[in-house]
């Protein structure tokens, strides 16, 4: 098995065993006795350090916990997994870190992590005190939503072959992962993302630490193959296992108006279908540049809903 990198200073790796001989890798940062904040990363991405989130969260007394979804990093693949499965995995991760079955937590999901955060809000409602979503994907079969409208050509190509599945999709993932593996210089991340990023996104990559995070997360995503990426895309385009309309707690939704990866229509659809949600549109911002704008505000909301409650 390919070895993962050492944990950065202030972070710790954890390995947990689940029924069925499954394994999940977990990365935590922030105060050991902090209130748990579970961060669901995007697609494709494995667990990686995100100081942009972890440091301000720690200042607010939150311990940030993220894990590589099945098939990413050293986490055992689980072909056919659904978005809803993230709720049980999240509960298992929290339990492994010493948080009891009834302990509360808050959660954030960015991009492809958005649906997985919403799964926690829907299926762990008695424990999940607050949820925030940044540029989160909406259901593929969302009524009245043109799911792919507004996506850049790179995403349109990916989801076209994902729908086809089989050897064509596997070949795409193999080629794309080879390209990703070659991106090791933060200054080249914007070029590698092509039409998916706006000028505001490019500026955010230069100044926010997002470029370093994306390299680490992408490298971790493909550490042992592309199963996690394949299964994320399949889960998005299949029934999630719950309905966003089943969520009755507060959800903070942040979306950039110029997002080319997850178009603003996704955020609007989620807000329209989650009764207790609050939508914030970052005008002129893209998929990446919305993150540093949203983080301090959504952390304050989560603190008020969680440990401050």
C-alpha positions, -999 to +999 in steps of 0.1 A: +000+000+000+013+035-009+022+054+023+004+086+031+024+117+041+031+125+077+006+147+094+015+184+094+024+201+127-007+205+148-026+177+131-030+140+138-038+110+116-061+083+130-071+050+115-104+034+124-118-001+117-154-005+107-176-036+103-169-056+072-131-051+076-135-015+063-110+011+073-112+049+073-084+073+077-091+105+097-072+137+101-079+161+130-066+195+139-073+220+166-078+217+204-081+180+215-110+189+238-127+211+213-163+208+201-162+186+170-165+202+136-167+175+108-154+188+075-165+170+043-140+177+015-148+180-022-145+157-052-119+144-058-101+149-024-088+129+004-082+142+040-058+171+040-049+200+062-069+232+055-055+260+078-080+284+062-107+265+081-089+248+109-071+278+124-102+301+128-122+271+140-096+264+167-098+301+178-135+295+183-129+263+203-136+238+175-117+207+167-118+201+129-121+165+119-120+153+083-118+118+068-111+103+034-143+090+021-142+053+010-118+048-019-098+079-011-064+078+006-061+046+026-099+044+033-113+011+020-134+015-011-171+007-009-185+005-045-221+014-046-220+037-016-246+064-014-244+099-001-265+088+029-237+064+039-216+094+050-238+098+081-229+064+095-193+069+087-193+103+104-208+087+135-181+060+135-154+086+131-167+106+160-170+075+182-134+065+174-121+099+186-139+095+219-172+114+212-200+093+226-231+081+207-251+110+219-225+137+216-232+167+194-212+181+165-214+206+137-205+200+101-193+218+069-192+205+034-175+221+004-184+212-032-188+175-034-186+174+004-218+194+005-242+165+000-224+145+026-227+173+052-264+174+044-266+137+050-255+143+086-281+170+090-309+147+077-298+114+093-280+125+125-305+152+133-304+145+170-267+151+171-259+175+143-264+209+158-255+230+127-246+226+091-229+248+065-225+241+028-201+260+005-208+255-032-225+222-025-238+199-052-276+196-054-294+163-063-290+152-099-327+145-101-337+178-084-371+188-097-368+220-118-330+220-117-309+218-149-281+201-130-252+207-155-262+241-168-234+267-163-207+241-156-174+246-174-164+222-202-142+202-180-170+193-156-194+186-185-169+161-199-164+144-166-201+139-158-209+128-194-184+099-191-195+093-155-231+087-167-218+063-194-197+045-167-178+014-175-144+013-193-149+048-208-152+064-173-124+043-159-101+054-187-111+091-181-103+087-144-069+071-151-059+098-174-072+126-152-054+112-121-021+111-140-026+148-148-034+155-112-004+136-099+019+159-119+006+190-102+030+196-073+037+233-076+011+256-061+017+282-088+005+257-115-029+248-099-049+275-116-035+264-150-043+228-143-079+237-135-084+254-168-119+269-174-131+257-140-117+288-123-124+325-126-099+354-121-112+357-085-105+320-080-070+324-093-064+353-069-077+331-040-053+304-050-024+328-047-031+343-013-053+319+008-034+287+010-060+269-011-035+259-037-014+240-012-046+224+002-058+213-032-025+197-041-025+178-008-061+168-011-058+157-047-026+137-041-044+120-011-075+113-033-055+092-058-031+077-033-041+041-041-063+047-072-094+063-084-122+043-067-132+072-044-136+096-073-156+071-093-179+063-064-184+100-055-196+108-090-218+077-090-233+087-057-241+122-069-260+110-099-279+083-080-306+087-053-289+102-022-308+080+003-325+111+019-343+142+006-330+177+014-366+186+022-363+162+052-338+186+069-355+207+095-325+223+112-307+255+102-284+252+072-261+280+060-256+278+023-228+298+006-225+301-032-205+322-056-225+338-083-198+330-109-190+294-099-181+273-129-178+240-110-210+239-091-232+267-106-252+290-084-284+273-094-274+244-072-272+267-041-305+283-050-322+249-054-309+237-021-321+269-003-355+266-019-358+229-008-344+232+028-370+251+047-347+263+075-318+273+053-302+306+048-286+314+014-257+338+009-246+346-026-211+359-029-215+382-059-187+379-085-170+350-067-162+316-080-159+281-066-127+287-047-128+324-039-161+320-020-144+299+006-123+325+024-152+349+024-177+323+038-155+306+065-155+332+093-193+338+089-203+302+088-180+293+117-198+320+138-231+305+128-220+270+138-206+281+171-239+297+179-257+265+169-233+241+186-212+248+216-227+283+221-263+268+221 
